[in-house]
């Protein structure tokens, strides 16, 4: 019964993300963008925290659920608008996954826990939320960093180092060691930027960056 409920919830999340009209190519296959992202998140969780329970697994799979339905363009194109958009997204994702977990048959206590993780509540004090933030940061570095750099040729080296430092500060020391030990693939063109950023964070010997 427990496994059937989990499988149903995962299928509902994947079906929702399969509706994404945006496509990305991965290893020669075309994917709905958010479905691909969800699979990257689950794969990273398995590498980083293979003993994670069902609530974590479902929250990680749903972190960007149907993100295209709340576009950045709906908010003012300034710093304040950006933060409003991100806060709105967290609430949107959390509310969306609640409905799917209810359909799968989960109880209110379980759903409330997943909602808190997906909504990114109590970062740095809630271990579940921090684990989600770690996975999101690791996935961004390994799978999205190169594309992000390519879309912003106007950014200076100092700007990129600042961005990397901000990502680094959001992650736990456990995630830092995971990166430094070489357990994720840092895009070759960004390795030197990471070395400089990590040096600024006091990491003088990031052996895994090669």
C-alpha positions in Angstrom: 0.0 0.0 0.0 2.8 2.4 1.0 4.7 1.7 -2.2 1.6 2.0 -4.4 0.8 5.4 -2.9 4.4 6.6 -3.5 4.4 5.3 -7.0 1.1 7.1 -7.7 2.3 10.4 -6.3 5.5 10.2 -8.4 3.5 9.4 -11.5 1.2 12.4 -10.9 4.1 14.7 -10.4 5.8 13.5 -13.6 2.5 13.7 -15.5 2.1 17.3 -14.4 5.6 18.2 -15.4 5.2 16.4 -18.8 2.8 19.1 -19.8 5.6 21.6 -20.0 5.6 23.0 -23.6 9.3 24.0 -23.3 11.8 21.3 -24.4 15.4 20.5 -23.6 17.7 17.9 -25.2 19.6 15.5 -22.9 21.8 12.8 -24.4 20.0 13.0 -27.7 16.5 12.8 -26.3 13.9 15.7 -26.2 12.3 16.2 -22.8 9.7 18.5 -21.3 12.0 21.0 -19.5 10.6 20.6 -16.0 10.3 16.8 -16.3 14.0 16.6 -17.1 14.8 18.9 -14.2 12.7 16.7 -11.9 14.7 13.7 -12.9 18.0 15.5 -12.5 16.8 16.4 -8.9 15.9 12.8 -8.1 19.2 11.5 -9.6 21.2 13.9 -7.5 19.3 13.0 -4.3 20.1 9.4 -4.9 23.8 10.3 -5.2 23.9 12.7 -2.3 21.5 11.2 0.2 20.5 7.7 -1.0 18.8 7.0 2.3 16.2 9.8 2.0 12.7 9.0 2.9 9.5 9.2 0.7 8.6 12.8 1.8 12.1 14.0 0.7 11.9 12.1 -2.5 8.5 13.5 -3.5 9.5 17.0 -2.5 12.7 16.9 -4.6 10.8 15.5 -7.6 8.2 18.4 -7.3 10.5 21.3 -6.6 9.8 23.0 -9.9 6.4 21.5 -10.6 4.7 23.3 -13.5 7.0 26.3 -13.1 6.2 27.5 -16.6 2.7 28.5 -15.3 4.2 31.3 -13.2 6.6 33.1 -15.5 9.1 35.7 -14.5 7.4 38.2 -16.9 4.3 38.3 -14.6 6.3 40.4 -12.1 8.2 43.7 -12.4 11.6 43.2 -14.0 13.7 44.6 -11.1 15.2 43.1 -8.0 12.0 43.5 -6.0 10.0 41.9 -8.7 12.5 39.0 -8.8 12.1 38.3 -5.1 8.3 38.5 -5.4 8.4 36.0 -8.3 10.6 33.6 -6.3 8.4 33.8 -3.2 5.3 33.4 -5.4 6.9 30.3 -7.1 7.6 28.6 -3.8 3.9 29.0 -2.8 2.7 27.9 -6.2 4.9 24.8 -6.2 3.9 23.9 -2.6 0.1 24.3 -3.3 0.4 22.3 -6.5 2.0 19.3 -4.9 -0.5 19.3 -2.1 -3.3 18.6 -4.5 -1.4 15.8 -6.1 -0.5 14.2 -2.8 -4.1 14.3 -1.7 -5.0 12.5 -4.9 -2.4 9.9 -4.1 -4.0 9.3 -0.7 -1.4 10.7 1.7 -2.5 12.0 5.1 -2.4 15.6 6.2 0.7 15.3 8.4 2.7 13.8 5.5 1.4 16.4 3.0 2.2 19.3 5.4 5.8 18.1 5.7 6.2 17.9 1.9 4.6 21.3 1.5 7.0 22.9 3.9 10.0 21.4 2.0 8.7 22.4 -1.4 7.8 25.9 -0.1 11.4 26.2 1.2 10.2 27.1 4.7 12.8 27.5 7.6 15.9 27.2 5.4 19.0 26.6 7.6 16.8 25.4 10.5 14.7 22.7 8.9 17.0 19.8 7.8 14.5 18.7 5.1 14.4 22.2 3.6 18.2 22.5 3.7 18.6 19.1 2.0 16.3 20.4 -0.8 18.4 23.5 -1.1 21.6 21.4 -1.3 20.1 19.2 -4.1 18.9 22.3 -6.0 22.3 23.9 -5.8 24.2 20.8 -6.9 21.8 20.3 -9.9 22.2 23.9 -10.9 26.0 23.6 -10.9 26.1 20.3 -12.8 23.3 20.8 -15.3 22.3 24.4 -15.6 25.4 26.5 -15.0 26.8 26.4 -18.5 23.5 27.4 -20.1 23.1 30.2 -17.6 26.6 31.5 -18.4 25.9 31.3 -22.1 22.7 33.4 -21.7 24.6 36.2 -19.9 27.8 37.1 -21.8 27.5 40.6 -20.4 28.3 39.4 -16.8 31.9 40.1 -15.6 34.1 37.5 -13.9 33.4 39.4 -10.6 29.7 39.0 -11.2 30.0 35.2 -11.7 32.2 34.8 -8.7 29.5 36.6 -6.7 26.8 34.4 -8.0 28.8 31.2 -7.2 29.5 32.5 -3.7 25.7 33.2 -3.1 24.9 29.6 -4.2 27.7 28.3 -2.0 26.4 30.2 1.1 22.9 28.7 0.6 24.3 25.1 0.8 25.3 23.2 3.9 28.9 22.2 4.8 28.0 18.7 3.8 27.2 19.9 0.2 30.4 21.9 0.2 32.4 18.7 0.9 30.5 16.8 -1.7 31.5 19.3 -4.3 35.1 19.7 -3.1 35.5 15.9 -3.1 34.6 15.8 -6.8 31.3 14.1 -6.6 29.6 16.4 -9.2 30.7 17.5 -12.6 31.5 21.1 -12.8 31.5 22.5 -16.4 35.1 22.7 -17.6 34.8 26.3 -18.6 33.6 27.3 -15.1 36.2 25.4 -13.1 38.5 28.4 -12.7 35.6 30.6 -11.6 34.7 28.0 -9.0 38.3 27.9 -7.7 38.3 31.7 -7.3 34.9 31.8 -5.7 35.7 29.0 -3.3 39.0 30.7 -2.4 36.9 33.7 -1.4 34.8 31.4 0.8 38.0 30.2 2.6 38.3 26.9 0.7 42.0 27.0 -0.2 42.3 23.4 -1.5 39.2 22.4 -3.5 40.8 19.1 -4.7 37.7 17.9 -6.6 37.7 20.9 -9.0 39.6 19.5 -12.0 
